[in-house]
Amino acid sequence: MLDLIQEHGSFHAYLRSLDHLDYYSRVKVLTRPFAGLGRTSAFVFLHCVNEETPAWQDR
C-alpha cells in the first residue's frame, strides 16, 4: 500500500489511474498487489467506494 501511495500520491489517485480500464481488467489489476483480495472481494470493495460495477449476478 505504501508503495502505491508513494508512486501515485494517494490510494485515491491510484484508483483514478485505473479509470481507463473496464471492470474486469480493473479487478485483475487490483488483485495482483493484494494477496488476500479475490474477485468477490474486489467487487465488494469497488462497489463500497462507489466505483462502477456490474450487477452482482453479472460479475
C-alpha positions as CSV (number, residue, x, y, z in Angstrom):
1,M,0.0,0.0,0.0
2,L,2.8,2.4,0.9
3,D,4.5,1.7,-2.5
4,L,1.2,2.6,-4.3
5,I,0.8,5.7,-2.3
6,Q,4.4,6.8,-2.9
7,E,4.1,6.1,-6.6
8,H,0.6,7.8,-7.1
9,G,0.4,10.2,-4.2
10,S,-2.6,8.6,-2.7
11,F,-4.7,5.4,-2.9
12,H,-7.5,7.5,-4.5
13,A,-5.1,8.7,-7.2
14,Y,-4.1,5.0,-7.8
15,L,-7.8,4.1,-8.3
16,R,-8.2,7.0,-10.7
17,S,-5.2,5.7,-12.7
18,L,-7.3,2.6,-13.4
19,D,-10.3,4.6,-14.8
20,H,-9.4,3.8,-18.4
21,L,-9.8,0.0,-17.7
22,D,-13.1,-1.9,-17.9
23,Y,-14.4,-3.5,-14.7
24,Y,-12.8,-6.9,-15.4
25,S,-9.4,-5.5,-16.2
26,R,-9.6,-3.3,-13.1
27,V,-10.3,-6.4,-10.9
28,K,-7.4,-8.2,-12.5
29,V,-5.0,-5.3,-11.7
30,L,-6.4,-4.8,-8.2
31,T,-6.0,-8.5,-7.2
32,R,-2.3,-8.6,-8.2
33,P,-0.7,-6.5,-5.4
34,F,-3.1,-7.5,-2.7
35,A,-2.7,-11.2,-1.9
36,G,-6.0,-11.6,0.1
37,L,-8.1,-9.8,-2.5
38,G,-10.0,-12.1,-4.8
39,R,-12.6,-11.4,-7.4
40,T,-15.5,-11.2,-5.0
41,S,-13.6,-9.0,-2.5
42,A,-12.6,-6.7,-5.3
43,F,-16.2,-6.4,-6.4
44,V,-17.4,-5.6,-2.9
45,F,-14.6,-3.1,-2.4
46,L,-15.3,-1.3,-5.7
47,H,-19.0,-1.2,-5.0
48,C,-18.4,0.2,-1.5
49,V,-16.3,3.0,-2.8
50,N,-18.9,3.9,-5.4
51,E,-16.9,2.7,-8.4
52,E,-18.9,1.4,-11.4
53,T,-19.6,-2.3,-11.0
54,P,-21.8,-4.8,-12.9
55,A,-24.9,-6.2,-11.2
56,W,-24.0,-8.9,-8.7
57,Q,-25.3,-11.8,-10.9
58,D,-23.4,-10.4,-14.0
59,R,-20.0,-10.2,-12.5
